[in-house]
Amino acid sequence: MKLKSLLLGAAAASVMAPAAMAERGADGHVNVIYWQAPSILNPYLSSGTKDIESASLVIEPLGRFDETGAMVPYLAQEIPTIENGGVTEDLKQITWKLKEGLLWSDGSPVTSADVAFTAEYCMHPEGGCAQAAKFEGVSSIETPDDLTIVVNFSEPKPNPYQAFMGGQSPIIQAAQFAECLGAKAPECTEANFNPIGTGPFVVDDFRPNDVISLSANPNYRDPNKPAFATMTFKGGGDAAAAGRAVLETGEYDYAWNLQLAPEVIAKMAEGGKGTPVSAFGTLVERIEMNLTDPSPDLPEGERATAKHPHPILTDMKVRKALSMAIDRPLLVEIGYGQAGRPTCNLVPAPEIYASDNTECLTQDIEGAKALLEEAGWTDTDGDGIRDKDGMKLSLTYQTSTNAVRQDFQALIKQWWSEIGVETELRNISGSVFFGGDPGSPDTFQKFYADVEMYANNFDGTDPEAYLAQHTCEKFPRPESQWQGENINRFCDEEFDALVAELGKTGELEKRAEIAKKLNDMLTKDSYVIVPLVDRGRVSAHSNTLGGVVLNTWDSELWNAADWYRIDG
């Protein structure tokens, strides 16, 4: 079976709409709470989920992935395919057509120039685009008229649905961001905090790491949407408070990512004000190993860069031993229950792309000890901590502040202590950790720690762009304002070559084979990424909020234009 044949009928024609939609703004106010507060409304300068999803209320892509993973048009008239003439037979070109009459929220027309500018913005050689992998293989973009965008690829691109698809790759207004290219991108505070968009809402006030006040976009393309006149998007607090605010008190209408023990969610749901919703996708909680030295003794600008390899974690035997010591089924039991599955894979789904790698699922403390011995790490002074060449086997382990994550840290620290590893734990506010501020020492991209834990996923059902994040040129570094997707600074020429091969392979089974190899190179072959849990997404909505469709393949807020109030 070829992906090319799937392109013939890949696209759905329209997005779902709820029944009985009233006029725009008729349902008053809606309250949303994300316990990780947004710090910026520009997904090209942050790969934090809370930033990407809050921005998706305002700025939109040409197409999205629906709750089944199918592609649906948003700003585009239709999803281009070979059958409708939008994708060329040689797979080297895709042509998008904008819907007619689209307006930005400021009333100016949306044109093909805005789409081409978006690519220029992310692909700028002096910039640090957090979504650069979406534009892998794009050689040029042509705009023959105001509604037509022709994307050319340097090689055949069997999966051309990366740039401009999904919440991670929205269209930004050329006029607003014109002076924000390259190294200037982070300096454009007004544009980054208050983007002019095409989405159902506009930003009235944005207080980073706190709250966003929004109102219905007067120029939204559907005159009857959104049903809500205003929205408060509250950030901060913790998952427990967010869950209570929807399920127990009814203060909020939607709570994202209830990363709580299953019995806690069940108890909250007894409050009767709301309903938990869950679905599995590609969200994997993992530990990232830093292959560069984050020591504060190094000069600023050289910490956590390729100039200084990590003195401990460059040894694969150490990384593997750390993985072997972890009891993943127990982590699932205490952290997620039925909303989690132990995994050894960075790409756990769709099934065709999931490797059969199960080696890590059985904890092996004795095997981990033996591996460290083999690597020369012994406890010479009897203090319980291994050492080698005068250096202690001591690691700093950081993650965001969250009860489940702190439970994971405590357990993993204990297991690592059993194999002779000393661990210092740090937890950082999710708003800061996932914020992407180039001036902060505490972002996950800057990685000023030895290991760090978090979860993320990819838009849609094809992992090509997600795996391409780990090619050599995508290191976060000072020159890119610490933006970049290759968080652990992994660099392997064979990996890069396989990514390039995946980009031009059309046969679906062959694509799956390559994707599995890439997954295994990052996990069981090198242990630079140590997957822990394949996490189901669990959120909650009030019983009076209609139209909610949980989507694990795109932004959770993908259809906020379709939300409406149910009289209760």
Secondary structure as GFF3:
##gff-version 3
##sequence-region A 1 568
A	DSSP	alpha_helix	3	7	.	.	.	ID=ss1
A	DSSP	beta_strand	29	34	.	.	.	ID=ss2
A	DSSP	three_ten_helix	43	45	.	.	.	ID=ss3
A	DSSP	alpha_helix	49	55	.	.	.	ID=ss4
A	DSSP	beta_strand	63	65	.	.	.	ID=ss5
A	DSSP	beta_strand	71	73	.	.	.	ID=ss6
A	DSSP	beta_strand	93	97	.	.	.	ID=ss7
A	DSSP	alpha_helix	112	123	.	.	.	ID=ss8
A	DSSP	three_ten_helix	132	135	.	.	.	ID=ss9
A	DSSP	beta_strand	138	145	.	.	.	ID=ss10
A	DSSP	beta_strand	148	153	.	.	.	ID=ss11
A	DSSP	alpha_helix	174	177	.	.	.	ID=ss12
A	DSSP	three_ten_helix	182	187	.	.	.	ID=ss13
A	DSSP	alpha_helix	189	193	.	.	.	ID=ss14
A	DSSP	beta_strand	201	207	.	.	.	ID=ss15
A	DSSP	beta_strand	211	216	.	.	.	ID=ss16
A	DSSP	beta_strand	230	235	.	.	.	ID=ss17
A	DSSP	alpha_helix	239	247	.	.	.	ID=ss18
A	DSSP	beta_strand	254	255	.	.	.	ID=ss19
A	DSSP	alpha_helix	262	269	.	.	.	ID=ss20
A	DSSP	beta_strand	274	289	.	.	.	ID=ss21
A	DSSP	alpha_helix	316	324	.	.	.	ID=ss22
A	DSSP	alpha_helix	328	335	.	.	.	ID=ss23
A	DSSP	three_ten_helix	337	339	.	.	.	ID=ss24
A	DSSP	beta_strand	340	342	.	.	.	ID=ss25
A	DSSP	three_ten_helix	351	353	.	.	.	ID=ss26
A	DSSP	three_ten_helix	359	361	.	.	.	ID=ss27
A	DSSP	alpha_helix	365	374	.	.	.	ID=ss28
A	DSSP	beta_strand	387	388	.	.	.	ID=ss29
A	DSSP	beta_strand	391	392	.	.	.	ID=ss30
A	DSSP	beta_strand	394	400	.	.	.	ID=ss31
A	DSSP	alpha_helix	403	418	.	.	.	ID=ss32
A	DSSP	beta_strand	422	428	.	.	.	ID=ss33
A	DSSP	alpha_helix	430	433	.	.	.	ID=ss34
A	DSSP	beta_strand	451	456	.	.	.	ID=ss35
A	DSSP	alpha_helix	464	468	.	.	.	ID=ss36
A	DSSP	three_ten_helix	472	474	.	.	.	ID=ss37
A	DSSP	three_ten_helix	478	480	.	.	.	ID=ss38
A	DSSP	alpha_helix	493	503	.	.	.	ID=ss39
A	DSSP	alpha_helix	508	522	.	.	.	ID=ss40
A	DSSP	beta_strand	529	542	.	.	.	ID=ss41
A	DSSP	beta_strand	545	546	.	.	.	ID=ss42
A	DSSP	three_ten_helix	560	562	.	.	.	ID=ss43
A	DSSP	beta_strand	564	565	.	.	.	ID=ss44
###
